[in-house]
Amino acid sequence: MIFRLSVLFLFLMTSMSWVGCSSLMSSATTGVAKNLTSAVLNQDDVLLVKEGAPAYLIAIDGLVEGDPKNQTLLLAGAQLYSAYASSFVTDPVRASRLSTKAKNYGWKALCLRSMELCEASRGRFSAFETALASTDRDDVPTLYGYGAAWAGWVQINAADWNAVAELPKVQALMERVVALEPGYDNGRADLYLGVLYTLRPASLGGRPELGRKYFERAIELSKGKDLLAKVLMADQYARLVFDQSLHDQLLEEVIAADPVAPGYTLSNTIAQEQARELLAESNEYF
Protein backbone atom coordinates (compact mmCIF):
# COMPACT_ATOMS: atom_id res chain seq x y z
CA MET A 1 0.00 0.00 0.00
CA ILE A 2 1.27 3.43 -0.86
CA PHE A 3 0.80 5.70 2.17
CA ARG A 4 0.51 9.27 0.95
CA LEU A 5 0.41 10.72 4.43
CA SER A 6 3.26 13.11 3.71
CA VAL A 7 0.81 15.10 1.57
CA LEU A 8 -2.42 14.46 3.47
CA PHE A 9 -2.64 18.08 4.51
CA LEU A 10 -0.74 19.71 1.66
CA PHE A 11 -3.72 21.94 0.94
CA LEU A 12 -3.04 23.79 4.19
CA MET A 13 0.17 24.94 2.53
CA THR A 14 -1.73 26.19 -0.50
CA SER A 15 -4.33 28.23 1.34
CA MET A 16 -3.24 31.45 -0.40
CA SER A 17 -5.06 30.24 -3.49
CA TRP A 18 -8.26 29.36 -1.64
CA VAL A 19 -9.44 32.95 -1.54
CA GLY A 20 -8.75 33.55 -5.23
CA CYS A 21 -5.78 34.71 -7.21
CA SER A 22 -6.58 38.39 -6.77
CA SER A 23 -6.13 38.50 -3.01
CA LEU A 24 -3.47 37.39 -0.57
CA MET A 25 -3.78 36.03 2.92
CA SER A 26 -1.79 37.57 5.73
CA SER A 27 1.64 36.25 6.56
CA ALA A 28 0.29 35.33 10.00
CA THR A 29 -2.40 33.09 8.47
CA THR A 30 0.13 31.51 6.14
CA GLY A 31 2.31 30.82 9.16
CA VAL A 32 -0.59 29.14 10.95
CA ALA A 33 -1.21 26.93 7.90
CA LYS A 34 2.42 25.85 7.85
CA ASN A 35 2.37 25.14 11.56
CA LEU A 36 -0.80 23.04 11.19
CA THR A 37 0.82 21.03 8.42
CA SER A 38 3.89 20.43 10.55
CA ALA A 39 1.72 19.40 13.50
CA VAL A 40 -0.11 16.79 11.41
CA LEU A 41 3.04 15.30 9.89
CA ASN A 42 4.57 15.08 13.35
CA GLN A 43 1.46 13.49 14.91
CA ASP A 44 1.87 10.01 16.38
CA ASP A 45 -1.86 9.38 16.92
CA VAL A 46 -2.94 7.78 13.65
CA LEU A 47 -6.58 7.40 14.71
CA LEU A 48 -6.83 11.12 15.38
CA VAL A 49 -5.72 11.88 11.82
CA LYS A 50 -7.93 9.17 10.34
CA GLU A 51 -11.05 10.48 12.07
CA GLY A 52 -10.31 14.08 11.12
CA ALA A 53 -9.44 13.51 7.47
CA PRO A 54 -13.01 13.25 6.02
CA ALA A 55 -13.79 16.82 7.09
CA TYR A 56 -10.86 18.05 5.01
CA LEU A 57 -11.96 15.99 2.01
CA ILE A 58 -15.35 17.68 2.08
CA ALA A 59 -13.68 21.07 2.56
CA ILE A 60 -11.44 20.61 -0.48
CA ASP A 61 -14.45 19.55 -2.57
CA GLY A 62 -16.21 22.76 -1.64
CA LEU A 63 -13.18 24.86 -2.47
CA VAL A 64 -12.75 23.17 -5.86
CA GLU A 65 -16.44 23.63 -6.62
CA GLY A 66 -16.06 27.34 -5.99
CA ASP A 67 -12.90 27.63 -8.10
CA PRO A 68 -12.87 24.68 -10.55
CA LYS A 69 -9.95 26.00 -12.59
CA ASN A 70 -7.59 26.46 -9.67
CA GLN A 71 -4.72 24.10 -10.41
CA THR A 72 -3.33 24.22 -6.89
CA LEU A 73 -6.65 23.22 -5.36
CA LEU A 74 -7.11 20.41 -7.87
CA LEU A 75 -3.68 18.98 -7.05
CA ALA A 76 -4.42 19.25 -3.33
CA GLY A 77 -7.68 17.38 -3.91
CA ALA A 78 -5.87 14.70 -5.91
CA GLN A 79 -3.32 14.19 -3.17
CA LEU A 80 -5.85 14.26 -0.33
CA TYR A 81 -8.17 11.70 -1.87
CA SER A 82 -5.29 9.47 -2.95
CA ALA A 83 -3.81 9.58 0.55
CA TYR A 84 -7.08 8.77 2.23
CA ALA A 85 -8.04 5.97 -0.16
CA SER A 86 -4.60 4.34 0.06
CA SER A 87 -4.09 4.72 3.79
CA PHE A 88 -7.43 4.40 5.51
CA VAL A 89 -10.04 2.75 3.28
CA THR A 90 -10.32 -1.05 3.49
CA ASP A 91 -13.45 -1.51 1.37
CA PRO A 92 -12.06 -2.15 -2.17
CA VAL A 93 -15.11 -0.70 -3.93
CA ARG A 94 -14.99 2.51 -1.92
CA ALA A 95 -11.20 2.74 -2.24
CA SER A 96 -11.52 2.42 -6.02
CA ARG A 97 -14.17 5.13 -6.17
CA LEU A 98 -12.14 7.56 -4.05
CA SER A 99 -8.92 6.87 -5.94
CA THR A 100 -10.75 7.52 -9.21
CA LYS A 101 -11.82 10.90 -7.87
CA ALA A 102 -8.21 11.62 -6.93
CA LYS A 103 -7.05 10.67 -10.41
CA ASN A 104 -9.67 12.89 -12.03
CA TYR A 105 -8.68 15.87 -9.90
CA GLY A 106 -5.06 15.35 -10.92
CA TRP A 107 -5.96 14.97 -14.58
CA LYS A 108 -7.90 18.26 -14.56
CA ALA A 109 -4.87 19.99 -13.04
CA LEU A 110 -2.68 18.48 -15.75
CA CYS A 111 -5.05 19.76 -18.43
CA LEU A 112 -4.81 23.28 -17.04
CA ARG A 113 -1.03 23.03 -17.16
CA SER A 114 -0.64 21.41 -20.59
CA MET A 115 -3.48 20.55 -22.93
CA GLU A 116 -1.06 18.60 -25.15
CA LEU A 117 0.00 16.34 -22.29
CA CYS A 118 -3.57 16.15 -21.05
CA GLU A 119 -4.82 14.75 -24.34
CA ALA A 120 -1.79 12.50 -24.79
CA SER A 121 -2.34 10.93 -21.37
CA ARG A 122 -5.46 9.27 -22.75
CA GLY A 123 -3.95 8.29 -26.07
CA ARG A 124 -1.14 6.08 -27.29
CA PHE A 125 2.01 5.68 -25.24
CA SER A 126 4.22 7.06 -28.02
CA ALA A 127 2.26 10.32 -28.09
CA PHE A 128 2.37 10.57 -24.32
CA GLU A 129 6.13 9.98 -24.29
CA THR A 130 6.62 12.71 -26.89
CA ALA A 131 4.52 15.19 -24.92
CA LEU A 132 6.43 14.36 -21.71
CA ALA A 133 9.74 15.14 -23.42
CA SER A 134 8.66 18.77 -23.84
CA THR A 135 8.09 19.34 -20.11
CA ASP A 136 10.54 21.23 -17.92
CA ARG A 137 11.32 21.68 -14.24
CA ASP A 138 8.46 24.15 -13.76
CA ASP A 139 6.07 21.33 -14.63
CA VAL A 140 7.36 18.96 -11.93
CA PRO A 141 4.78 19.73 -9.19
CA THR A 142 1.92 19.07 -11.60
CA LEU A 143 3.52 15.96 -13.09
CA TYR A 144 4.23 14.58 -9.64
CA GLY A 145 0.80 15.45 -8.24
CA TYR A 146 -1.01 13.73 -11.07
CA GLY A 147 1.49 10.87 -11.19
CA ALA A 148 1.03 10.16 -7.47
CA ALA A 149 -2.76 10.03 -7.78
CA TRP A 150 -2.51 7.95 -10.96
CA ALA A 151 -0.09 5.51 -9.32
CA GLY A 152 -2.39 5.14 -6.32
CA TRP A 153 -5.32 4.46 -8.64
CA VAL A 154 -3.39 1.78 -10.54
CA GLN A 155 -2.33 0.01 -7.35
CA ILE A 156 -5.80 0.07 -5.79
CA ASN A 157 -7.24 -1.29 -9.08
CA ALA A 158 -4.39 -3.74 -9.71
CA ALA A 159 -6.88 -6.58 -10.30
CA ASP A 160 -8.22 -4.71 -13.33
CA TRP A 161 -6.04 -5.30 -16.40
CA ASN A 162 -7.30 -2.04 -17.94
CA ALA A 163 -5.74 -0.21 -15.00
CA VAL A 164 -2.54 -2.26 -15.18
CA ALA A 165 -2.29 -1.38 -18.88
CA GLU A 166 -1.71 2.25 -17.84
CA LEU A 167 1.40 1.37 -15.86
CA PRO A 168 3.89 2.29 -18.62
CA LYS A 169 2.50 5.83 -18.76
CA VAL A 170 2.63 6.28 -15.00
CA GLN A 171 6.17 4.94 -14.91
CA ALA A 172 7.24 7.26 -17.73
CA LEU A 173 5.69 10.22 -15.95
CA MET A 174 7.47 9.52 -12.66
CA GLU A 175 10.71 8.82 -14.51
CA ARG A 176 10.37 12.28 -16.03
CA VAL A 177 9.90 13.82 -12.58
CA VAL A 178 13.07 12.14 -11.32
CA ALA A 179 14.97 13.19 -14.45
CA LEU A 180 13.88 16.82 -14.19
CA GLU A 181 14.41 17.12 -10.45
CA PRO A 182 16.39 14.27 -8.84
CA GLY A 183 15.43 13.61 -5.23
CA TYR A 184 12.07 15.36 -5.57
CA ASP A 185 9.88 15.21 -2.44
CA ASN A 186 12.77 13.76 -0.42
CA GLY A 187 12.83 10.60 -2.48
CA ARG A 188 9.08 9.93 -2.58
CA ALA A 189 9.08 10.07 -6.40
CA ASP A 190 11.72 7.32 -6.35
CA LEU A 191 9.60 5.42 -3.83
CA TYR A 192 6.65 5.48 -6.22
CA LEU A 193 8.85 4.08 -8.97
CA GLY A 194 10.02 1.33 -6.65
CA VAL A 195 6.41 0.32 -6.06
CA LEU A 196 5.40 0.62 -9.71
CA TYR A 197 8.21 -1.60 -10.95
CA THR A 198 7.42 -4.29 -8.36
CA LEU A 199 3.68 -4.50 -8.87
CA ARG A 200 4.26 -7.52 -11.13
CA PRO A 201 6.86 -10.30 -11.22
CA ALA A 202 9.43 -10.28 -14.01
CA SER A 203 7.54 -13.09 -15.76
CA LEU A 204 4.56 -10.76 -16.19
CA GLY A 205 6.49 -7.69 -17.27
CA GLY A 206 7.58 -6.31 -13.92
CA ARG A 207 11.13 -5.10 -13.26
CA PRO A 208 11.77 -5.99 -9.62
CA GLU A 209 15.53 -5.34 -9.68
CA LEU A 210 14.99 -1.85 -11.05
CA GLY A 211 12.34 -1.38 -8.39
CA ARG A 212 14.87 -2.38 -5.73
CA LYS A 213 17.27 0.31 -6.93
CA TYR A 214 14.56 2.94 -6.58
CA PHE A 215 13.66 1.73 -3.09
CA GLU A 216 17.31 1.94 -2.06
CA ARG A 217 17.57 5.40 -3.58
CA ALA A 218 14.47 6.54 -1.66
CA ILE A 219 15.98 5.29 1.60
CA GLU A 220 19.24 7.07 0.82
CA LEU A 221 17.54 10.36 -0.08
CA SER A 222 15.62 10.45 3.19
CA LYS A 223 18.80 9.51 5.09
CA GLY A 224 16.91 6.55 6.50
CA LYS A 225 14.31 8.74 8.20
CA ASP A 226 11.47 7.57 5.96
CA LEU A 227 10.66 4.16 7.46
CA LEU A 228 7.88 3.66 4.94
CA ALA A 229 10.49 3.12 2.22
CA LYS A 230 11.85 0.05 4.01
CA VAL A 231 8.38 -1.35 4.67
CA LEU A 232 7.43 -1.00 1.03
CA MET A 233 10.72 -2.54 -0.09
CA ALA A 234 10.01 -5.53 2.14
CA ASP A 235 6.38 -5.85 1.11
CA GLN A 236 6.71 -5.10 -2.61
CA TYR A 237 10.20 -6.32 -3.49
CA ALA A 238 11.38 -8.89 -0.93
CA ARG A 239 8.08 -10.76 -1.00
CA LEU A 240 7.93 -10.63 -4.78
CA VAL A 241 11.35 -12.30 -5.14
CA PHE A 242 10.88 -14.54 -2.06
CA ASP A 243 13.83 -13.11 -0.14
CA GLN A 244 12.84 -13.74 3.48
CA SER A 245 16.20 -12.70 4.89
CA LEU A 246 15.98 -9.24 3.35
CA HIS A 247 12.27 -9.01 4.17
CA ASP A 248 12.79 -9.68 7.88
CA GLN A 249 15.91 -7.53 8.12
CA LEU A 250 14.15 -4.47 6.70
CA LEU A 251 11.13 -4.90 8.95
CA GLU A 252 13.23 -5.45 12.07
CA GLU A 253 15.14 -2.26 11.28
CA VAL A 254 11.87 -0.36 11.00
CA ILE A 255 10.52 -1.72 14.28
CA ALA A 256 13.76 -0.92 16.11
CA ALA A 257 13.97 2.64 14.75
CA ASP A 258 12.83 5.79 16.51
CA PRO A 259 9.68 6.86 14.58
CA VAL A 260 9.99 10.47 15.67
CA ALA A 261 11.56 12.53 12.88
CA PRO A 262 10.50 15.96 11.63
CA GLY A 263 8.03 15.53 8.78
CA TYR A 264 7.96 11.73 9.06
CA THR A 265 6.51 10.88 12.48
CA LEU A 266 2.98 10.14 11.27
CA SER A 267 3.99 7.99 8.31
CA ASN A 268 6.70 6.31 10.41
CA THR A 269 4.15 5.40 13.08
CA ILE A 270 1.96 3.75 10.45
CA ALA A 271 5.03 2.10 8.88
CA GLN A 272 5.94 0.49 12.20
CA GLU A 273 2.41 -0.85 12.63
CA GLN A 274 2.52 -2.49 9.22
CA ALA A 275 6.08 -3.76 9.79
CA ARG A 276 4.91 -5.68 12.85
CA GLU A 277 2.02 -7.19 10.87
CA LEU A 278 4.23 -8.22 7.96
CA LEU A 279 6.90 -9.69 10.21
CA ALA A 280 4.29 -11.74 12.09
CA GLU A 281 3.20 -13.24 8.76
CA SER A 282 6.73 -13.87 7.50
CA ASN A 283 7.09 -17.61 8.16
CA GLU A 284 3.63 -18.31 6.83
CA TYR A 285 4.25 -16.27 3.67
CA PHE A 286 7.67 -17.71 2.85
Secondary structure, DSSP 8 states (H G I E B T S, - for coil): ----GGGTTGGGGGGGGTT-TT----HHHHHHHHHHHHHHHT---HHHHHHHHHHHHHHHHHHHHHSTT-HHHHHHHHHHHHHHHHHH---HHHHHHHHHHHHHHHHHHHHHH-HHHHHHTTS-HHHHHHHHHT--GGGHHHHHHHHHHHHHHHHHTTT-HHHHTTHHHHHHHHHHHHHHSTTGGGGHHHHHHHHHTTSS-GGGT--HHHHHHHHHHHHHHTTT--HHHHHHIIIIIITTTT-HHHHHHHHHHHHHS----TTTHHHHHHHHHHHHHHHHTHHHH-
